[in-house]
Amino acid sequence: MAAKITEYTDFWPYYLREHSNVNCRRLHYLGSTLALLCLIAAIIFMMPWLILFALVAGYGPAWIAHFFVQKNRPATFTYPFWSLFSDFRMFFYWLAGKLPEELKKAGV
């Protein structure tokens, strides 16, 4: 069993390696987009129950990606906060076109 990661600087490359499959990342982007849209709608329409949809919309595609595409265990189960932060970090790097350089640094 691998040692538990204790520093975020070590987690980020691990996270990227756990998302090496492009289709896994695509499903994460879909989930992140849907989750953000649900959160925005919850604020605009003052419907806090939409936050529940944001959780399902965000985690659903991501977990499907891990279990059926990447075939690994989601990092969320072991590192929930770092994983959530990294989901959006990866998403925004992707939107900015900077993800390829991050993947390269992580050895993906």
C-alpha positions in Angstrom: 0.0 0.0 0.0 1.3 3.4 -0.9 2.0 6.0 1.8 -0.6 8.7 2.2 0.2 12.0 0.5 0.7 14.7 3.1 1.5 17.8 0.9 -0.6 19.2 -1.8 2.5 19.8 -4.0 2.8 16.0 -4.1 -0.9 15.4 -4.6 -1.3 17.5 -7.8 1.0 15.4 -9.9 -0.6 12.2 -8.5 -4.0 13.7 -9.3 -3.0 14.3 -12.9 -1.6 10.8 -13.3 -4.9 9.5 -12.0 -6.6 11.4 -14.9 -4.2 10.4 -17.7 -7.0 9.1 -19.9 -8.3 12.0 -22.1 -11.9 10.5 -21.9 -11.7 10.5 -18.1 -10.8 14.2 -18.2 -13.6 14.9 -20.7 -16.2 13.4 -18.3 -14.7 15.5 -15.5 -15.0 18.6 -17.6 -18.6 17.8 -18.3 -19.3 17.3 -14.6 -17.5 20.5 -13.6 -19.4 22.5 -16.2 -22.8 21.0 -15.1 -22.0 21.6 -11.4 -21.0 25.2 -12.0 -24.2 25.8 -14.1 -26.3 24.3 -11.2 -24.6 26.5 -8.7 -25.1 29.6 -10.8 -28.7 28.7 -11.3 -29.1 28.2 -7.5 -27.8 31.7 -6.9 -29.7 33.4 -9.8 -33.0 31.8 -9.1 -32.5 31.6 -5.3 -33.1 27.8 -5.3 -30.7 26.3 -2.8 -31.9 22.8 -3.5 -30.1 23.0 -6.9 -26.9 22.6 -4.9 -27.8 18.9 -4.6 -28.0 18.7 -8.3 -24.6 20.4 -8.5 -23.1 17.6 -6.4 -24.7 14.8 -8.5 -23.9 16.6 -11.8 -20.3 17.1 -10.7 -19.5 13.8 -9.1 -21.6 11.5 -11.3 -19.7 11.9 -14.5 -16.3 12.0 -12.7 -17.0 8.7 -10.8 -18.3 7.0 -14.0 -15.0 8.2 -15.6 -12.9 6.6 -12.9 -14.8 3.3 -12.6 -15.4 2.6 -16.3 -12.9 4.7 -18.3 -9.7 5.2 -16.2 -10.5 2.1 -14.1 -9.2 3.4 -10.9 -10.5 4.6 -7.6 -11.5 8.3 -7.4 -9.1 10.4 -5.3 -12.2 12.0 -3.7 -12.5 8.9 -1.4 -9.1 9.5 0.2 -8.4 13.2 -0.4 -11.9 14.9 -0.6 -10.8 18.5 -0.4 -7.6 18.3 -2.4 -9.5 16.3 -5.0 -12.4 18.9 -5.3 -9.9 21.7 -5.6 -7.9 19.8 -8.2 -11.0 19.0 -10.2 -11.5 22.7 -10.7 -7.8 23.4 -11.1 -7.6 20.9 -13.9 -10.8 22.3 -15.4 -9.5 25.9 -15.4 -6.1 24.9 -16.7 -7.9 23.1 -19.5 -10.1 26.2 -20.3 -6.9 28.3 -20.4 -5.1 25.8 -22.7 -2.4 25.2 -20.1 -3.3 21.7 -19.1 -0.8 20.0 -21.5 2.2 21.6 -19.8 0.9 20.5 -16.4 0.4 17.0 -17.7 3.9 17.0 -19.0 5.3 18.2 -15.7 3.5 15.3 -13.9 4.9 12.8 -16.4 1.6 12.0 -18.1 
